[in-house]
Amino acid sequence: TCHSQGCNLVGEKHQVTQSDRNILYKLDGRPALDVFKEEIGEELAADLNQVGGLIFAALPVPDTDTGDYLVRNLLGIDPDQGLLAIGDLVPEGTEIQFARRDAQTARDDLVQMIDTIKGRLAGPPKGALYHSCLGRGRYQFDEDSAELKLIREHLGDIPLVGFYANGEISHRRLYG
């Protein structure tokens, strides 16, 4: 197994210093929305309506040295109170970063993942299972099953099955 994310990390890691379940009040002791706006850049910060489906919360996976992170949706922004809501529970002390979905990164990540898997094989593969996040597919790879065609292009014409899910499965970890 192997894992491909398809997002670029944005800015630096921050510590959640005030939260309530999935609502972020403060990051590094500052209003969460202020930190978020600084990290995503002036253009996006000027029109927060652009961030849906583009910018996500990235929660580093604890107890790992791989730099791996869980990608979580932004569920809401409260500009009056400076709050962010994300699709996961974030207790105080949690590290958080932001990530930007990027089609070219997704393609590059997928090819790197396939090359890693091919490097582990003793011979040609006899088949493959592929489980992809709902946010990938046509959103990052366009229409006409381009994601699956890319896998076939690199692994060969083998039986390939799988499904789309709200997250990924890799090794012993469920990402959503």
C-alpha positions in Angstrom: 0.0 0.0 0.0 0.9 3.6 -0.5 -0.7 7.0 0.0 -1.1 10.1 -2.2 -2.5 13.4 -0.9 -2.5 15.8 -3.8 -2.3 19.0 -1.7 0.4 21.5 -1.1 1.0 22.6 2.5 0.5 26.4 3.0 2.5 28.4 5.5 3.7 27.2 8.8 2.4 24.8 11.5 0.3 26.5 14.2 -0.9 25.4 17.6 -4.6 25.4 18.4 -4.7 27.5 21.6 -8.5 27.9 21.9 -11.1 25.6 20.4 -14.5 24.0 21.1 -14.9 20.7 19.3 -14.4 21.6 15.7 -14.5 25.4 16.1 -11.1 27.1 16.1 -11.1 30.3 18.1 -7.4 30.9 18.4 -4.2 29.7 16.7 -0.9 30.6 18.4 -3.0 32.9 20.8 -4.4 34.9 17.9 -7.8 34.9 16.2 -7.9 31.8 14.0 -9.3 33.7 11.0 -6.5 36.2 11.1 -3.9 33.5 11.0 -5.8 31.7 8.2 -5.9 34.9 6.1 -2.2 35.5 6.5 -1.4 31.9 5.4 -3.6 31.8 2.3 -2.4 35.1 0.8 -3.9 38.4 0.0 -5.9 37.4 -3.0 -7.8 34.6 -1.3 -8.1 36.5 2.0 -9.8 39.4 0.1 -12.6 37.0 -1.1 -13.1 34.1 1.3 -15.8 32.7 -1.0 -12.9 31.4 -3.2 -11.5 29.0 -0.5 -14.3 26.4 -0.5 -12.9 23.2 -2.0 -9.5 24.8 -2.5 -8.1 25.4 1.0 -8.3 22.8 3.7 -7.1 22.2 7.3 -4.1 19.9 7.5 -3.7 18.0 10.8 -0.2 16.4 11.2 -0.4 12.7 11.9 0.9 12.2 15.4 3.7 9.8 16.2 5.1 9.7 12.7 8.2 11.1 11.1 6.8 11.0 7.5 5.4 14.5 7.4 2.0 12.9 6.8 -1.2 14.9 7.6 -4.9 14.4 7.6 -6.8 16.8 5.2 -10.0 18.1 6.6 -12.7 20.3 5.0 -13.3 23.9 6.1 -16.9 23.8 7.2 -17.4 27.5 8.0 -15.9 30.9 8.5 -17.3 33.5 11.0 -15.7 36.8 9.9 -17.4 38.7 12.7 -15.9 36.6 15.5 -12.7 35.5 13.6 -13.6 31.8 13.8 -13.0 28.8 11.6 -14.9 25.5 11.7 -13.3 22.3 10.3 -14.4 18.8 9.7 -12.7 17.2 12.7 -12.4 17.7 16.4 -9.4 19.8 17.3 -8.6 19.9 21.0 -6.4 22.7 22.3 -2.7 21.9 21.8 -3.4 20.3 18.4 -1.0 21.3 15.6 -2.6 22.5 12.4 -1.5 23.8 9.1 -3.4 24.6 5.9 -3.3 22.9 2.6 -4.2 23.9 -1.0 -5.7 21.4 -3.4 -3.7 21.3 -6.6 -4.2 19.2 -9.7 -0.6 19.0 -10.8 0.5 18.1 -7.2 -2.1 15.4 -7.2 -0.8 14.0 -10.5 2.8 14.2 -9.4 2.0 12.5 -6.0 0.0 9.7 -7.7 2.9 9.0 -10.2 5.4 9.0 -7.3 3.1 6.6 -5.3 2.9 4.2 -8.3 6.6 4.3 -8.8 7.2 3.6 -5.1 4.8 0.6 -5.3 6.5 -0.7 -8.6 9.9 -0.5 -6.9 8.6 -2.9 -4.2 7.3 -5.5 -6.7 9.2 -8.6 -7.6 7.5 -8.8 -11.0 4.7 -7.3 -12.9 1.5 -6.7 -10.9 -1.4 -9.0 -11.4 -4.0 -6.5 -10.3 -4.5 -3.4 -8.2 -6.9 -2.0 -5.6 -7.3 1.8 -5.6 -9.3 3.8 -3.1 -9.6 7.5 -3.9 -11.0 10.5 -2.0 -14.2 12.1 -3.4 -12.2 15.4 -3.7 -9.9 13.9 -6.2 -11.4 12.2 -9.3 -12.8 14.7 -11.8 -11.9 17.6 -9.5 -8.2 17.1 -9.8 -7.9 14.8 -12.8 -10.6 16.1 -15.0 -13.3 13.9 -16.6 -13.1 10.6 -18.4 -11.4 8.6 -15.6 -8.1 10.3 -16.1 -7.0 9.3 -12.6 -7.5 5.6 -13.4 -5.9 6.0 -16.8 -2.8 7.5 -15.2 -2.6 4.4 -12.9 -2.9 2.1 -15.9 -0.4 4.1 -17.9 2.2 3.5 -15.1 1.2 0.0 -13.9 0.1 -1.6 -17.2 -3.2 -3.0 -18.4 -4.1 -5.0 -15.3 -7.4 -5.6 -13.5 -8.0 -2.4 -11.4 -10.8 -2.0 -8.9 -11.7 0.3 -6.1 -14.0 3.0 -5.0 -14.3 6.7 -4.0 -14.6 7.5 -0.3 -14.6 10.5 1.9 -10.9 10.1 2.7 -8.3 7.5 2.1 -7.1 4.2 3.5 -3.4 3.5 3.7 -1.5 0.9 5.8 -3.1 0.8 9.2 -4.6 4.3 8.9 -8.0 5.5 7.9 -7.8 9.1 6.7 -11.5 9.9 6.7 
